């Protein structure tokens, strides 16, 4: 793969779905799809990197629903953005990936909305408020679309796709690139 560098500032601007300090020497930007099996499979790796490097790494989550392959992915992304309004993006993110096998086979978007509303209740959100927002979700859909548009602009064609300090990476490359960024920052000081 070519050493294609993206502007990290552009990759992190306009989202609040961020874990870790802004000052971290390594910034991971993950473009992901909640209904994508490969994305769910990479989650333990992402968590392991966060665990290993602690405050040395910042994770930015971006939506890139592959609508043709995953018809419920966009609805899941909307559900996570509604949860984000209540500072519950990460609990919803975790639940959507943990239970992907359960909801990804549902027959309709309405069934998915009902299921995601139940997840919202499980993580402590108000059922009526969440349900109303997921029924009329244009605001949240536009947030998801902004992420998808950015992904397209920076050349995303598959999920998950990661950037570490602007360098495009696959899941297997993730830990090594973070380790390299952390190492370079400690020797530069």
N, C-alpha and C positions, 0 to 999 in steps of 0.2 A: 504493500500500500504506500502511496505517496504521502509525504509529510505535509498533509493539507492542514493549515492552521486557520482556525476561525477566531474571530474577535470575541474573547471571553466576556468583555463588557456587554456586547450585544447579546451573547448567549444567556446572561443572567438578568438582564434588564427586563422589567415588566412581569416578574413573577414573585410570589411570596413563598413558594414551595421550596424552601431552602433549609437545610440542616447544617449546622456548623458555623464557625466564625468567619466573618468577611476577610479577616487577616490571614486565614489559612493559606499556606504555601501551595496547596493543591486544591484546585476547584474541579469537581466532576460535574459535568452537565449530562444528564441522562435523558434521551428522547425515548419514550416508552409508550406502550399500549397495554392497558389493563387486561385485555382479552388475549394477548399474545402469550402462548406457552413458553417461548424462549425468554420473554421478559420476566415471567414468573420464575423460570428456572435460574435466571441470573440474580434474582433478589438476594439469595443467601451469600453470594459472592460480594455484592455491593455492601451488605450488612457486615461481612467479615472485614472488608477494607475500612469501613467506618470505625469498626471496633478496634482494629489494629492501629490505625493512625490517629484516632481521637481528634483533638483540636487542630491537627495538622491538615485536616481535609474538610472541605465544604461540599455538600451535595445539593445540586439544583435539579429538580424534577421538571421535565417538560413533556407535554402531551403530544403524541404523534399517532392518533388512532388510524389504523389501516382499515378503513371502512369496508373495502371490498371483501377482505378476508374475515374481519371481525365486526359484524353488524351491531354488536352491543358495546363496543369499545368506547365510542363517543359518549354514550349515555353514562357509562362508568366514569369517564373523565369529568363529565358534568357533575355527577354525584360527588366526586372528590373536591371539585371547586366549590360546591355548595358547603361541604364540610369545612373547607379552608376558611370560609367566612367566619366560622366559629372556632378558629384555631384547631381544627380537627382534621386537617389534610392528612397528616401522617398516620393517625389511627385508621382513617378510611382507606388510605393507600395500602396499608398492611392487610386489612380485612379483604379488600378486593383481590389482592394477589393470593392470600391464604385460601380463599373460597372460590377461586377462579373456576375450578371444575364444576362447582355447584351452579353458578349463575350463567356461565358462558354458553350453556346448552338451552337456556330458556327460549321459548318460542316467539316472544315478542318484546318490543321495547317497553310496552306497558307492564309486562311481567317483571322486566328488569327494574323499572322504576319502583314497583312495589317492593321488590327484594332489596334494592338499595335503600329504600326508606326504612326497612326493618334493620338493616345494618346501621343506619344513622341512629336509630333508637338504641341499639346495642352499645354504641360508643358515646351515648349520653346526649344526643341532640334531640330537639323538640320534633316530634313526629309530624304534627300539623304544619309547622313552618317549613320543614324539609320537603314534605309532600307537595306543598303549594309551589315551592321553588323548582322542584324537579318537573312539575307539570308545565310551568311557564318558564322555560330555562334559557331564553334567548341571550340574556346577559352572560350566563355561564358558558353557553355554546360559543359565544364570540371570544371568550378567554381561551377556550380550547383551540379554536380556529387560529388565533394569533400564534400559539405555540406551533401548530401544524404548519402554518405559513413560514415561520422562522425555520423550522426543520427542513422544509422544501428549499428555502433559500440557501441553507448551508449544506445542501446535498444529501440529506437523509433519504435512504431508499428502503431501509429495513429497520426493524426494532428487535432488541434494543440497540441503540447506537449511543456511544459515550464520547465525550470530549474531556480530556484532562488538560487543563490550562490551554484550551484551544486546539489541542491535537486530537484528531479523530481516532477513536479506539474501539475495538471489539471487547466483549466481556473478558476473554482470556488475557487480553493485554492490560486490563484495568489496574491490577495490583502493581505490576511492574512500573507502569507509568506514574502512578501515585508515589511509589517508593522513590523513583528517580526525581520527581519534583520536590519531594520533602528533603531528599539528600542534597540536591542542588541548592535549596534554600538554606540549609544548615551550613554548608561550606561557604556560601556567599557572605555569611554574617561575620 
